């Protein structure tokens, strides 16, 4: 008698906050329906033998940019397809008004439904959005965005008060299409987010921490000293001090307002130290994120190869910074790891540092990098890997109980991993629309061989299966 849609047999289940369990797992109607020592194969329509495999909750890639440089529908189709390669079942994408994205401003009550319409039917993973209120009127929309639109997280970009995205223009107002985008704006945004607090739900503000006035000084110094067109020069122009100072500003305002905050893509030893010091204050609801590229790439190695493909904000740092970030992962300062995926074609990088658009893809490497560099090389437990990639971002962003779990009743989002599979990273392997990859040539050990989204096997053995069935997740 068939009772289940999908049965994963002979698995080692990686349970966040628990450990590993040898068991069979069965799904029905898109949810995990049973976990047992033995479930007969005859009870399921489809069976996957997971002997020798680790089964993780599919990753929640909590830092993502759909449609920042390309059409939203196209990006949703090509980039969430790439997410499946990395064992990702849900992406949480940032969106704001102003230049890039839709290149317009206005009320989110009008714009956000258009964003959802553009993505619907194109995504391979489930998806949600963090929104950035860019002007005072949009700050006033925070309560309705939370209560009526299922958005539980917002964003403020600290360097936008003085620069555009590439840092080649100081005409910030025309870039943001906003009124006053300064610390006063941040303060009132924190007040609005804090006012939505209710028992049992976390509404939070995520922060890109770089201090604009210091950036101005250091950019001017780099350009006056010969203006080298290198990734090291970009790091020197936006040095770790700008992160450290911005973290101090942001956490001071968070204390004053009681706003839960997330420090995004910490990139340096100075930033992780400042975040750890702030986190010691238990009056703050503070979570910390690092990205794959800040953990694994350094400007010395990339500059030897040449090119500006790895220009990103904050910049790629030195080897000493990558090791400090790994230390933060190992000691628990870091709550989750994300990709900051932003498909950016090589033609938009060029060979001139300042106009080069920042960002690149990496979502296909989320579990592989954590397994290779974290578990195999640095001794992270599989449990901790599952928490960093999936359970902790799910908890932070209103998805606990649905995503980031292998418990019965949770969405049947699975990453079935061969921990011994070693592959060299190539652009073709990642199934992205992006035509280059800063991780190209890296040998990575530990790859998903199948990704399951709500009980549907969406990716297996290097290929996507069926069609895009991702849904918007209200948080």
C-alpha positions as CSV (number, residue, x, y, z in Angstrom):
1,X,0.0,0.0,0.0
2,X,1.5,3.4,-1.0
3,X,1.4,5.8,1.9
4,X,4.2,8.2,0.9
5,X,5.2,10.3,-2.1
6,X,9.0,10.0,-1.6
7,X,11.1,7.7,0.6
8,X,14.8,8.4,1.4
9,X,16.2,5.1,2.7
10,X,19.4,4.2,4.6
11,X,20.2,7.9,5.3
12,X,22.3,9.7,7.8
13,X,19.9,12.5,8.8
14,X,21.6,15.7,9.9
15,X,19.3,17.2,12.5
16,X,20.0,20.8,13.5
17,X,20.5,21.3,17.3
18,X,20.4,17.5,17.7
19,X,23.0,15.6,15.8
20,X,23.0,12.8,13.2
21,X,20.5,9.9,13.1
22,X,20.6,6.8,10.9
23,X,17.0,6.5,9.6
24,X,14.6,6.4,6.7
25,X,12.6,9.5,5.9
26,X,9.3,9.7,4.1
27,X,7.3,12.7,2.7
28,X,3.7,13.2,1.8
29,X,2.0,16.3,0.4
30,X,5.2,18.3,0.5
31,X,6.0,17.7,4.1
32,X,8.1,15.3,6.1
33,X,5.6,12.6,7.2
34,X,7.6,9.9,8.9
35,X,11.1,9.1,10.2
36,X,11.8,5.6,11.3
37,X,14.5,2.9,11.5
38,X,12.9,1.1,8.6
39,X,10.1,2.1,6.2
40,X,9.3,-0.4,3.5
41,X,10.1,0.7,0.0
42,X,6.7,-0.5,-1.2
43,X,5.0,2.2,0.8
44,X,6.3,5.0,-1.4
45,X,5.9,6.1,-5.0
46,X,9.5,7.1,-5.3
47,X,12.5,5.8,-3.5
48,X,16.0,7.3,-3.1
49,X,18.8,5.1,-1.7
50,X,20.9,7.4,0.5
51,X,23.5,4.8,1.6
52,X,26.7,6.7,2.4
53,X,25.0,10.0,2.0
54,X,24.3,12.8,4.5
55,X,20.8,14.2,4.3
56,X,20.6,17.9,5.4
57,X,17.6,20.2,5.6
58,X,17.8,22.1,2.3
59,X,19.7,25.4,2.8
60,X,18.0,28.7,3.4
61,X,20.1,31.2,1.4
62,X,19.3,34.2,3.4
63,X,21.2,36.8,1.4
64,X,20.3,37.0,-2.3
65,X,19.7,39.6,-5.0
66,X,17.1,38.6,-7.6
67,X,16.8,41.1,-10.5
68,X,19.5,43.6,-9.4
69,X,21.1,43.7,-12.8
70,X,18.8,41.7,-15.0
71,X,15.1,41.1,-15.6
72,X,13.4,39.7,-12.4
73,X,11.8,36.7,-14.2
74,X,15.0,35.7,-16.0
75,X,17.1,36.0,-12.8
76,X,14.5,33.9,-10.9
77,X,14.6,31.2,-13.4
78,X,18.4,31.0,-14.0
79,X,19.7,31.8,-10.5
80,X,17.3,29.7,-8.3
81,X,18.2,26.9,-10.7
82,X,21.8,27.4,-9.6
83,X,20.7,27.4,-6.0
84,X,19.6,23.8,-6.4
85,X,23.2,22.8,-7.1
86,X,24.2,24.0,-3.7
87,X,21.4,22.2,-1.9
88,X,19.3,25.4,-1.4
89,X,15.6,25.0,-1.1
90,X,14.6,28.6,-0.1
91,X,16.2,32.0,-1.1
92,X,15.5,35.2,0.7
93,X,16.2,38.0,-1.7
94,X,16.8,41.7,-1.0
95,X,14.8,44.3,-2.9
96,X,14.8,48.1,-2.8
97,X,13.6,51.0,-4.9
98,X,16.0,53.3,-6.6
99,X,18.6,52.6,-9.3
100,X,19.0,49.0,-10.4
101,X,16.2,46.5,-9.8
102,X,13.1,48.3,-11.3
103,X,14.8,51.7,-11.5
104,X,11.9,53.5,-9.9
105,X,10.5,54.5,-6.6
106,X,7.1,54.7,-5.0
107,X,5.0,52.9,-2.4
108,X,5.7,49.2,-1.7
109,X,2.0,48.7,-1.7
110,X,2.1,49.1,-5.4
111,X,5.6,47.9,-6.2
112,X,5.9,44.7,-4.1
113,X,2.9,43.0,-5.8
114,X,4.6,43.7,-9.1
115,X,7.8,42.1,-7.9
116,X,5.9,39.0,-6.8
117,X,4.0,38.8,-10.1
118,X,7.3,39.0,-12.0
119,X,8.9,36.1,-10.1
120,X,5.8,33.8,-9.8
121,X,6.1,30.7,-11.9
122,X,9.9,31.1,-12.6
123,X,11.6,30.1,-9.4
124,X,13.0,26.6,-8.8
125,X,13.2,27.2,-5.0
126,X,10.8,28.7,-2.6
127,X,11.5,32.4,-2.0
128,X,10.8,35.4,0.2
129,X,11.9,39.0,0.2
130,X,13.6,41.4,2.6
131,X,12.6,45.0,1.7
132,X,14.6,48.2,2.1
133,X,12.5,51.3,3.0
134,X,14.4,54.1,1.2
135,X,12.3,57.1,2.2
136,X,10.1,58.2,5.0
137,X,6.9,57.2,3.3
138,X,8.1,53.7,2.8
139,X,9.1,53.5,6.5
140,X,5.4,54.2,7.2
141,X,4.6,51.1,5.3
142,X,6.5,48.7,7.6
143,X,3.5,47.7,9.7
144,X,1.4,46.7,6.6
145,X,4.3,45.0,5.0
146,X,4.7,42.8,8.1
147,X,1.0,42.2,8.7
148,X,-0.5,42.1,5.2
149,X,2.4,41.0,3.0
150,X,4.4,38.5,5.1
151,X,7.6,40.5,5.1
152,X,9.4,40.1,8.4
153,X,12.8,41.6,7.6
154,X,14.1,44.9,6.3
155,X,17.4,46.5,5.3
156,X,19.4,49.6,5.5
157,X,22.6,50.2,3.5
158,X,24.8,52.5,5.6
159,X,27.1,53.7,2.8
160,X,24.2,54.8,0.5
161,X,24.1,58.1,2.3
162,X,27.3,59.1,0.5
163,X,27.7,56.8,-2.6
164,X,26.0,54.8,-5.3
165,X,26.4,51.0,-5.5
166,X,29.7,51.0,-7.4
167,X,31.2,53.8,-5.3
168,X,32.0,55.8,-8.4
169,X,29.5,58.6,-7.7
170,X,28.6,60.6,-4.6
171,X,25.2,61.7,-6.0
172,X,23.5,59.4,-3.5
173,X,20.1,61.1,-3.7
174,X,19.6,60.4,-7.4
175,X,20.8,56.8,-6.8
176,X,18.5,56.1,-3.8
177,X,15.6,58.2,-5.2
178,X,14.9,59.1,-1.6
179,X,14.7,62.0,0.8
180,X,17.2,62.0,3.6
181,X,18.9,58.6,3.7
182,X,21.1,59.2,6.8
183,X,21.3,58.1,10.4
184,X,18.1,59.9,11.1
185,X,16.4,57.7,8.5
186,X,18.0,54.6,10.1
187,X,16.8,55.6,13.5
188,X,13.2,56.1,12.4
189,X,13.4,52.8,10.5
190,X,14.6,51.0,13.6
191,X,11.7,52.5,15.6
192,X,9.2,51.3,13.0
193,X,10.6,47.8,13.0
194,X,10.8,47.6,16.8
195,X,7.2,48.7,17.0
196,X,6.0,45.6,15.1
197,X,7.3,43.3,17.8
198,X,4.8,40.7,19.0
199,X,5.1,37.7,21.2
200,X,6.5,34.7,19.2
201,X,7.6,36.6,16.1
202,X,10.9,38.3,15.2
203,X,10.8,41.3,12.8
204,X,14.3,42.5,12.2
205,X,16.5,45.0,10.4
206,X,19.6,43.9,8.4
207,X,22.5,46.2,8.0
208,X,25.2,46.7,5.4
209,X,27.8,48.2,7.6
210,X,30.3,50.6,5.9
211,X,30.7,54.2,7.0
212,X,30.3,56.6,4.1
213,X,32.3,59.6,5.4
214,X,35.4,57.4,6.0
215,X,34.9,55.7,2.6
216,X,35.1,59.2,1.0
217,X,38.4,59.9,2.7
218,X,40.0,56.5,1.8
219,X,38.7,56.4,-1.7
220,X,40.2,59.8,-2.4
221,X,43.5,58.7,-1.0
222,X,43.6,55.5,-3.1
223,X,42.7,57.5,-6.3
224,X,45.3,60.2,-5.5
225,X,48.0,57.6,-5.1
226,X,47.9,56.3,-8.6
227,X,44.5,54.7,-8.6
228,X,45.5,51.0,-9.1
229,X,42.9,48.9,-10.7
230,X,43.0,46.0,-8.3
231,X,40.9,44.3,-5.7
232,X,43.4,45.2,-3.1
233,X,43.0,48.9,-4.0
234,X,39.2,48.5,-3.6
235,X,39.7,47.0,-0.1
236,X,42.1,49.8,0.8
237,X,39.5,52.3,-0.4
238,X,36.8,50.7,1.8
239,X,39.0,49.4,4.7
240,X,37.8,47.3,7.7
241,X,37.8,50.5,9.8
242,X,34.7,51.6,7.8
243,X,32.9,48.4,8.9
244,X,34.0,48.7,12.5
245,X,32.8,52.3,12.9
246,X,29.5,51.5,11.1
247,X,28.8,48.5,13.4
248,X,29.3,50.8,16.4
249,X,26.8,53.3,15.0
250,X,24.3,50.7,14.1
251,X,24.4,48.8,17.4
252,X,24.2,52.1,19.4
253,X,21.0,52.9,17.6
254,X,19.7,49.4,18.0
255,X,20.2,49.6,21.8
256,X,18.3,53.0,21.8
257,X,15.4,51.7,19.9
258,X,15.2,48.0,20.9
259,X,15.3,46.9,17.3
260,X,16.5,43.4,16.5
261,X,19.3,43.6,14.0
262,X,21.4,41.4,11.7
263,X,24.9,42.4,10.7
264,X,25.3,41.3,7.1
265,X,28.4,39.9,5.2
266,X,31.0,40.7,7.9
267,X,34.2,40.8,5.9
268,X,37.2,41.4,8.1
269,X,38.9,40.6,11.4
270,X,37.9,44.1,12.7
271,X,34.3,43.6,11.8
272,X,34.0,40.2,13.4
273,X,35.7,41.5,16.6
274,X,33.3,44.5,16.7
275,X,30.3,42.2,16.1
276,X,31.4,39.8,18.9
277,X,31.8,42.6,21.3
278,X,28.3,43.9,20.5
279,X,26.9,40.4,20.8
280,X,28.2,40.2,24.3
281,X,25.5,42.7,25.3
282,X,22.6,40.5,25.9
283,X,20.2,43.4,25.8
284,X,20.7,43.3,22.0
285,X,18.9,40.9,19.7
286,X,21.9,40.7,17.3
287,X,22.6,38.0,14.7
288,X,25.8,37.8,12.5
289,X,26.2,36.7,8.9
290,X,29.3,36.0,6.8
291,X,29.4,35.0,3.1
292,X,31.1,32.2,1.2
293,X,33.4,34.6,-0.7
294,X,34.6,36.5,2.4
295,X,35.4,33.1,4.0
296,X,37.2,31.7,1.0
297,X,38.6,34.4,-1.3
298,X,41.4,36.9,-0.8
299,X,42.5,39.8,-2.9
300,X,46.2,38.7,-3.1
301,X,45.3,35.4,-4.9
302,X,42.6,37.1,-7.1
303,X,44.9,39.9,-8.1
304,X,47.5,37.5,-9.2
305,X,45.0,36.0,-11.6
306,X,43.9,39.4,-12.7
307,X,40.5,40.9,-13.5
308,X,37.7,42.6,-11.5
309,X,35.2,39.7,-11.5
310,X,35.3,39.5,-7.7
311,X,34.6,43.2,-7.0
312,X,31.9,43.1,-4.3
313,X,30.7,45.2,-1.4
314,X,32.2,45.0,1.2
315,X,35.4,44.2,-0.6
316,X,37.3,40.9,-0.7
317,X,40.0,41.1,2.1
318,X,43.3,39.6,3.0
319,X,44.0,36.0,4.1
320,X,44.2,37.1,7.7
321,X,40.6,38.3,7.5
322,X,39.3,35.0,6.0
323,X,40.9,33.1,8.9
324,X,39.4,35.5,11.5
325,X,36.0,34.9,9.9
326,X,36.4,31.2,10.1
327,X,37.4,31.6,13.7
328,X,34.0,33.4,14.2
329,X,32.3,30.5,12.5
330,X,34.0,28.0,14.8
331,X,33.4,29.9,18.0
332,X,29.7,30.6,17.4
333,X,29.9,34.3,16.8
334,X,28.6,33.7,13.2
335,X,25.0,32.7,13.1
336,X,24.7,31.8,9.5
337,X,26.5,31.7,6.2
338,X,24.9,33.0,2.9
339,X,26.0,33.6,-0.7
340,X,25.0,37.2,-1.3
341,X,24.2,35.9,-4.8
342,X,24.0,38.6,-7.4
343,X,24.2,37.5,-11.0
344,X,26.6,40.0,-12.7
345,X,27.9,39.4,-16.2
346,X,31.6,39.8,-17.1
347,X,30.7,42.7,-19.5
348,X,29.5,44.6,-16.4
349,X,32.9,44.2,-14.7
350,X,35.2,45.4,-17.4
351,X,38.8,46.5,-16.6
352,X,38.1,49.8,-14.8
353,X,37.7,49.4,-11.0
354,X,35.3,52.2,-10.1
355,X,32.5,51.8,-12.7
356,X,32.7,47.9,-12.4
357,X,29.4,46.6,-11.0
358,X,29.8,44.8,-7.6
359,X,28.7,41.3,-6.8
360,X,28.7,37.9,-8.3
361,X,26.9,34.5,-7.9
362,X,27.8,31.8,-5.3
363,X,24.5,30.2,-4.2
364,X,25.5,26.9,-5.9
365,X,28.4,26.6,-3.5
366,X,26.6,27.1,-0.2
367,X,26.7,23.5,1.2
368,X,29.8,22.5,-0.9
369,X,32.0,25.3,0.6
370,X,30.7,24.7,4.2
371,X,31.3,20.9,3.8
372,X,34.7,21.2,2.1
373,X,36.3,24.2,4.0
374,X,34.2,23.8,7.2
375,X,33.6,20.2,7.9
376,X,36.5,18.5,6.1
377,X,39.2,21.1,6.6
378,X,38.3,22.7,9.9
379,X,36.3,20.1,11.7
380,X,32.8,21.6,11.8
381,X,30.3,19.0,12.7
382,X,27.6,18.2,10.2
383,X,25.1,19.5,12.7
384,X,26.8,22.9,12.9
385,X,26.9,23.0,9.0
386,X,23.1,22.4,8.9
387,X,22.6,25.2,11.5
388,X,24.8,27.6,9.6
389,X,23.2,26.9,6.1
390,X,19.6,26.3,7.1
391,X,18.2,26.2,10.6
392,X,19.7,29.5,12.0
393,X,18.6,31.7,9.0
394,X,15.2,30.0,9.1
395,X,14.9,30.9,12.8
396,X,16.1,34.5,12.3
397,X,13.7,35.3,9.4
398,X,10.4,33.8,10.5
399,X,10.6,30.3,8.9
400,X,11.2,28.2,11.9
401,X,9.0,25.0,11.9
402,X,8.7,25.1,8.1
403,X,12.2,25.5,6.8
404,X,15.6,24.5,8.2
405,X,14.3,21.3,9.9
406,X,14.1,17.6,9.3
407,X,11.4,17.1,11.9
408,X,8.0,15.6,11.0
409,X,5.7,18.3,9.8
410,X,8.3,20.5,8.3
411,X,8.5,21.2,4.6
412,X,10.2,18.3,2.8
413,X,13.2,20.4,1.7
414,X,16.2,18.1,1.6
415,X,19.8,18.3,0.4
416,X,21.2,14.8,-0.1
417,X,24.9,15.1,0.0
418,X,27.8,12.8,-1.0
419,X,30.4,14.0,1.5
420,X,33.3,12.4,-0.5
421,X,32.4,13.7,-3.9
422,X,35.2,16.1,-5.0
423,X,34.7,18.4,-8.0
424,X,36.5,21.4,-9.4
425,X,34.4,24.5,-9.6
426,X,33.5,25.7,-13.2
427,X,30.9,28.1,-14.4
428,X,29.1,25.3,-16.3
429,X,28.9,23.1,-13.2
430,X,27.0,25.8,-11.3
431,X,24.0,26.1,-13.7
432,X,23.8,29.9,-13.3
433,X,23.2,32.5,-16.0
434,X,26.5,34.2,-15.0
435,X,29.3,33.8,-17.5
436,X,32.2,33.8,-15.0
437,X,32.9,32.7,-11.4
438,X,35.6,34.0,-8.9
439,X,35.7,30.4,-7.4
440,X,36.7,28.9,-10.8
441,X,39.3,26.2,-10.3
442,X,38.7,25.6,-6.6
443,X,38.6,21.9,-5.7
444,X,35.6,21.3,-3.4
445,X,34.8,18.2,-1.5
446,X,31.2,17.4,-0.5
447,X,28.4,18.1,-3.0
448,X,24.6,17.7,-3.1
449,X,23.7,14.8,-5.4
450,X,20.0,15.7,-5.1
451,X,17.9,18.6,-3.8
452,X,14.3,18.1,-2.8
453,X,11.9,21.1,-2.6
454,X,8.6,20.3,-0.8
455,X,8.9,16.6,-1.6
456,X,9.7,17.2,-5.3
457,X,13.1,16.0,-6.5
458,X,14.1,19.3,-8.3
459,X,17.8,18.4,-8.9
460,X,19.6,15.2,-9.2
461,X,23.0,14.1,-10.6
462,X,23.9,17.5,-12.1
463,X,20.5,18.3,-13.8
464,X,17.3,20.0,-12.8
465,X,14.2,18.0,-13.1
466,X,10.6,19.0,-14.0
467,X,9.8,22.7,-14.0
468,X,10.1,25.6,-11.6
469,X,7.7,25.0,-8.7
470,X,9.0,27.5,-6.2
471,X,6.4,29.4,-4.1
472,X,6.5,32.7,-2.2
473,X,6.8,32.1,1.5
474,X,5.0,34.5,3.8
475,X,7.0,35.0,7.0
